[in-house]
Amino acid sequence: MGKVVVYVHGLWLTGGEAAGLCRRLAEELQAETKVFSYRSVVAGVAANAQALFEFLGDTAADELHLVGHSLGGLLILKLFERHPPPAPGRIVLLGSPLLGSRAAQNLARLPFGKRIMGQCVGDELLTPHERHWGGSRDLGIIAGDLSFGLGRLVGRFGTPNDGTVAVEETRLQGATEHMVLHASHFGMLFSPVVAQQAAAFLRAGRFDR
């Protein structure tokens, strides 16, 4: 059955935007890659986590790794709160706002802001969260510090950020490793360095430093 890497996309996306990242991960790890596409606006996090669980249940693998970008990382964490997949593997989160999102909170104050972002954001990002990773799997986090993205249109960060998510919002107590790379929130999906570091962590449980 071999190795499978499942990619979980972020808000308003479909997974197709990460074709290059998935190709690089497949080459680096000699693995099959799959994309889990979900309704990031009209369905809540709990419903999407259940759908992800069912998707993974239909995926035969000896090793089952997960990569989540932005909101997709929160969906992966919710999955592990409820029912983790049985196959062993590691997790990498890319630019995921794990402690809440200042940009989402600012956008929610604008007319139609909450409606545009949808239920998943309403469930997870509009209030600060204190999350903790229990360590059931190796979990690596990559944050970006190239401040270029939509988040800058709705307010200033005042701290290092990727243009959408502040670096401090990506930290998670109990995570195995945290790394900051010079990439923007969307641009990290196209960065060879991000792909190399994600593959390194999925392979060995640590980033190359």
matplotlib code that plots the C-alpha trace (Angstrom):
import matplotlib.pyplot as plt

x = [0.0, 3.0, 3.0, 0.2, 0.3, -3.1, -3.2, -6.0, -6.5, -7.4, -10.4, -11.9, -9.6, -10.0, -6.6, -5.7, -3.6, -1.2, -0.5, 3.2, 3.6, 1.9, 4.2, 7.3, 6.2, 5.5, 8.9, 10.8, 9.0, 8.2, 4.6, 1.2, -0.5, -4.2, -6.2, -9.1, -11.5, -14.2, -16.8, -14.8, -17.6, -21.0, -20.1, -18.7, -15.4, -17.0, -18.9, -15.7, -13.6, -16.1, -15.8, -12.0, -12.2, -14.3, -12.0, -9.0, -10.9, -11.1, -7.4, -5.3, -1.8, 1.0, 2.0, -0.6, 0.8, -1.2, -0.4, -2.7, -2.5, -4.1, -7.6, -6.9, -4.5, -7.3, -9.4, -6.7, -6.4, -10.2, -10.0, -7.5, -9.8, -12.5, -11.2, -7.6, -7.0, -5.5, -2.5, 0.7, 2.2, 3.2, 1.6, 2.9, 0.9, 1.6, 0.6, -2.3, -3.7, -3.9, -4.4, -7.1, -6.8, -6.5, -7.1, -10.3, -11.5, -10.9, -12.7, -15.6, -16.2, -16.9, -20.3, -20.8, -17.4, -18.7, -20.8, -17.9, -15.7, -18.3, -19.0, -15.5, -13.9, -16.8, -16.2, -12.5, -10.9, -13.0, -12.0, -8.6, -8.0, -5.6, -4.8, -2.4, -1.1, -1.1, 1.7, -0.1, 2.0, 5.0, 3.6, 5.7, 4.6, 5.9, 5.1, 6.0, 7.4, 7.0, 4.3, 2.3, -1.3, -5.0, -4.7, -2.9, -5.9, -8.0, -5.5, -1.9, -0.2, 2.6, 4.5, 6.2, 3.6, 3.0, 0.5, -2.5, -1.4, 1.0, 3.9, 2.8, -0.7, 0.9, 2.5, 1.1, 2.0, 3.2, 4.1, 7.3, 8.9, 8.2, 10.0, 9.8, 10.6, 10.7, 7.4, 4.0, 0.8, -0.2, 3.3, 4.4, 2.4, 4.8, 8.0, 10.6, 12.1, 8.8, 8.2, 11.7, 11.2, 7.7, 9.1, 12.0, 9.6, 7.3, 10.3, 12.1, 10.0, 12.3, 13.1, 16.5, 18.3]
y = [0.0, 2.3, 6.0, 8.4, 12.2, 13.9, 17.6, 19.7, 23.2, 26.5, 28.9, 29.6, 27.1, 23.7, 22.0, 22.5, 25.4, 23.0, 20.8, 21.8, 21.2, 17.8, 16.9, 17.8, 15.9, 12.8, 13.0, 13.6, 10.9, 8.4, 8.6, 9.0, 12.3, 13.0, 16.2, 16.4, 19.1, 20.4, 23.1, 25.7, 28.3, 26.6, 23.7, 23.8, 22.4, 19.4, 18.3, 18.8, 16.9, 14.0, 14.1, 14.1, 11.0, 9.2, 10.2, 8.9, 5.7, 5.0, 5.6, 2.4, 3.2, 1.8, 5.4, 8.2, 11.7, 14.9, 18.4, 21.3, 24.8, 27.6, 26.6, 23.1, 22.8, 23.5, 20.9, 18.3, 19.3, 18.9, 15.5, 14.3, 15.7, 13.4, 10.3, 10.1, 7.8, 4.4, 4.4, 5.9, 9.0, 12.6, 16.1, 19.4, 22.6, 25.5, 29.0, 27.7, 30.3, 28.0, 30.6, 32.6, 35.1, 38.9, 39.2, 37.2, 39.2, 42.5, 41.2, 40.0, 43.6, 44.7, 44.4, 40.8, 39.9, 36.9, 35.7, 35.8, 33.8, 31.3, 28.8, 27.2, 30.6, 31.5, 28.2, 28.5, 31.9, 34.8, 34.3, 33.6, 29.9, 28.1, 24.8, 22.1, 19.2, 15.9, 14.4, 11.5, 12.1, 14.2, 17.6, 20.2, 23.8, 26.1, 29.8, 32.5, 36.0, 37.5, 40.1, 39.9, 38.9, 39.8, 40.2, 43.5, 45.0, 44.7, 45.9, 46.0, 43.2, 44.9, 41.6, 39.2, 37.7, 36.1, 38.8, 36.9, 35.1, 36.4, 34.1, 34.2, 32.8, 29.7, 28.4, 25.4, 24.1, 20.5, 20.6, 18.8, 21.6, 25.1, 26.8, 30.3, 30.6, 33.6, 33.0, 34.6, 32.9, 31.8, 31.8, 29.0, 26.6, 27.4, 27.5, 24.7, 25.4, 24.9, 21.7, 20.4, 21.2, 19.7, 16.5, 16.4, 16.5, 13.9, 11.6, 11.9, 13.9, 17.0, 19.9, 20.3, 23.1]
z = [0.0, 0.5, 1.6, 1.0, 1.6, 1.9, 1.3, 3.0, 1.5, 3.1, 2.9, -0.5, -2.2, -3.8, -3.5, -7.2, -6.2, -4.5, -7.5, -7.5, -3.8, -4.1, -7.0, -5.1, -2.0, -4.2, -5.7, -2.4, -0.5, -3.3, -2.2, -3.6, -3.0, -2.7, -2.1, 0.3, -1.0, 1.4, 1.7, 3.6, 3.6, 3.8, 6.2, 9.7, 11.0, 12.8, 9.6, 7.5, 10.0, 9.8, 6.0, 6.2, 8.5, 6.0, 3.1, 5.0, 5.9, 2.2, 1.7, 2.0, 3.1, 5.3, 6.1, 6.0, 6.2, 6.4, 5.1, 5.9, 4.6, 6.6, 7.6, 6.5, 9.4, 11.9, 10.2, 10.7, 14.4, 14.7, 13.1, 15.8, 18.6, 17.4, 15.7, 14.4, 11.3, 12.2, 9.8, 11.2, 9.8, 10.4, 10.1, 8.6, 8.9, 6.6, 7.8, 9.9, 12.4, 15.3, 18.0, 16.2, 13.3, 13.6, 9.9, 10.1, 13.1, 11.2, 8.1, 10.2, 11.3, 7.7, 6.1, 4.9, 6.2, 8.3, 5.4, 3.0, 5.3, 6.3, 9.0, 9.4, 10.1, 12.4, 14.3, 14.7, 14.0, 15.3, 18.9, 20.4, 21.1, 23.5, 21.7, 22.8, 20.7, 22.7, 20.8, 19.3, 16.1, 15.1, 14.1, 12.4, 11.7, 9.0, 9.2, 6.7, 7.3, 3.8, 4.5, 1.2, 1.2, 1.7, 5.4, 5.0, 3.3, 6.5, 9.1, 10.3, 12.1, 13.9, 14.2, 11.7, 9.4, 6.0, 4.8, 6.2, 9.4, 12.0, 13.0, 16.6, 15.5, 14.1, 17.3, 19.1, 22.5, 22.2, 18.5, 17.6, 15.7, 14.4, 11.6, 10.0, 6.3, 4.0, 2.2, 1.9, 3.0, -0.5, -1.9, 0.4, -1.7, -4.6, -2.6, -3.3, 0.1, 1.9, 0.0, 0.9, 4.5, 4.6, 3.0, 5.4, 8.4, 7.0, 6.3, 9.6, 12.1, 12.0, 9.7, 8.0, 9.9]

ax = plt.figure().add_subplot(projection="3d")
ax.plot(x, y, z, "-o")
ax.set_aspect("equal")
plt.show()
